[in-house]
Protein backbone atom coordinates (compact mmCIF):
# COMPACT_ATOMS: atom_id res chain seq x y z
CA UNK A 1 0.00 0.00 0.00
CA UNK A 2 1.30 3.47 -0.87
CA UNK A 3 2.49 5.62 2.00
CA UNK A 4 1.88 9.27 2.75
CA UNK A 5 4.62 11.87 2.20
CA UNK A 6 5.18 14.80 4.51
CA UNK A 7 7.51 16.94 6.56
CA UNK A 8 7.62 16.77 10.34
CA UNK A 9 9.12 19.56 12.43
CA UNK A 10 10.74 17.94 15.46
CA UNK A 11 10.02 21.01 17.61
CA UNK A 12 6.27 20.55 16.96
CA UNK A 13 6.24 17.30 18.95
CA UNK A 14 5.90 16.84 22.70
CA UNK A 15 7.96 13.62 22.44
CA UNK A 16 10.48 13.44 19.62
CA UNK A 17 11.12 9.72 20.24
CA UNK A 18 8.19 8.95 17.92
CA UNK A 19 10.52 9.92 15.07
CA UNK A 20 12.63 6.82 15.77
CA UNK A 21 9.93 4.57 14.32
CA UNK A 22 9.30 6.26 10.96
CA UNK A 23 10.97 6.12 7.55
CA UNK A 24 12.97 9.36 7.25
CA UNK A 25 14.20 10.28 3.78
CA UNK A 26 16.06 13.45 4.67
CA UNK A 27 16.69 15.72 7.66
CA UNK A 28 17.15 19.45 7.24
CA UNK A 29 18.09 21.93 9.97
CA UNK A 30 17.21 25.57 9.45
CA UNK A 31 20.05 28.09 9.63
CA UNK A 32 18.95 30.62 12.26
CA UNK A 33 21.93 32.05 14.16
CA UNK A 34 20.49 31.17 17.57
CA UNK A 35 20.40 27.37 17.96
CA UNK A 36 17.19 27.45 20.02
CA UNK A 37 15.40 29.06 17.03
CA UNK A 38 16.41 26.32 14.57
CA UNK A 39 13.93 23.73 13.31
CA UNK A 40 14.78 20.10 12.54
CA UNK A 41 12.64 19.09 9.56
CA UNK A 42 12.19 15.41 8.70
CA UNK A 43 11.06 14.55 5.16
CA UNK A 44 9.28 11.26 5.70
CA UNK A 45 6.97 8.62 4.30
CA UNK A 46 4.43 7.20 6.72
CA UNK A 47 1.55 4.76 6.89
CA UNK A 48 -1.78 6.05 8.15
CA UNK A 49 -1.14 4.22 11.43
CA UNK A 50 2.17 6.06 11.85
CA UNK A 51 0.46 9.38 11.08
CA UNK A 52 -2.09 8.68 13.82
CA UNK A 53 0.71 7.94 16.29
CA UNK A 54 2.63 11.12 15.41
CA UNK A 55 -0.62 13.13 15.63
CA UNK A 56 -1.03 12.23 19.32
CA UNK A 57 2.26 14.04 20.02
CA UNK A 58 1.58 17.25 18.08
CA UNK A 59 1.79 20.37 20.26
CA UNK A 60 -0.92 23.02 20.31
CA UNK A 61 -0.22 25.83 17.85
CA UNK A 62 1.47 23.57 15.29
CA UNK A 63 0.18 21.66 12.28
CA UNK A 64 1.36 18.95 9.90
CA UNK A 65 0.21 17.82 6.51
CA UNK A 66 0.77 14.68 4.50
CA UNK A 67 -0.17 13.88 0.92
CA UNK A 68 -0.74 10.83 -1.25
CA UNK A 69 -2.01 11.21 -4.80
CA UNK A 70 -4.98 13.60 -4.81
CA UNK A 71 -5.52 13.38 -1.03
CA UNK A 72 -4.07 15.43 1.80
CA UNK A 73 -4.31 14.93 5.55
CA UNK A 74 -3.97 18.11 7.62
CA UNK A 75 -3.44 17.74 11.37
CA UNK A 76 -3.80 20.20 14.22
CA UNK A 77 -3.78 19.33 17.93
CA UNK A 78 -6.99 17.32 18.38
CA UNK A 79 -8.20 17.92 14.80
CA UNK A 80 -7.83 16.03 11.54
CA UNK A 81 -8.97 17.04 8.06
CA UNK A 82 -8.85 15.00 4.86
CA UNK A 83 -8.90 17.03 1.67
CA UNK A 84 -9.33 15.62 -1.80
CA UNK A 85 -8.20 17.56 -4.84
CA UNK A 86 -10.87 18.11 -7.45
CA UNK A 87 -9.98 17.02 -10.94
N, C-alpha and C positions, 0 to 999 in steps of 0.2 A: 504494500500500500504506500502511496506517495506521502511524503512528509511535508510539513509546513516549514517555510523559511521565515526567518525573522532576525531581529537584532535585540539583544538583551543588554541593558545597562546594569552592570553589577551594583552600582550605588542605588538602584531602584528596589533592591531586594532587602528584606529584613534578615535573610539568612543566605549568604552567598554559597553555602555548601551545596545547594540544589544544582549549581552549575557543574558539579563534578559528575553528574549522571547524564549529561546531554552531549550530543554530537556537535562539537564546536569546529567550525570551518576556519575561523580567523578571529584574532583578538586585536583590537585597536585601542590605544590609549590616547586620549586627547592631549593637547600640548599646552595647556594653561601653565603659566609660570609657577603658581602655587600648587603643590602636589594635592592638597585637600580639595581643590577645585576640579581636578582631572576626573574624567569618566573612563571606565573600562568597558568597552563595547564588544560583545560577543556575537559574531555572525554565526548563526546556528540553524540546524534543521531538527525539527522536533515532531514527535507523534502528538496526537491530540491528548493522550494521557499525560505526556510530559508537559504540555502546555498547561493542563489543569493543575499539575503539581507546582509549576513555577508561579502560576496565578495566585495560589494561596500565600505566596511570600512577597507579593507586590505591595510596596508601601503606598500609603495615601499620598495623592498629589502627583503620582507617576502614571504612565500608561505604557503598554506594549502593543505591538501589532504583528501579526503573522499572516502570510499569504500562501495560497496554493491554487494555481489556475486562476479562475475567475472569482474565488472566494477570499475574504479577509476576515480574520478574527481580531477584534480590538478589545483590549482588556484594561479596565481600571480597577482599583481596589473595590471588590465586591460587585463588580458589574462586568458583563460580557456581551459583546455585540458581534453578530455574524452579518457581514455585508457581502452581497453578491453583485458583481459587475453586470450591468445590462449590456446585451450585445446589440 
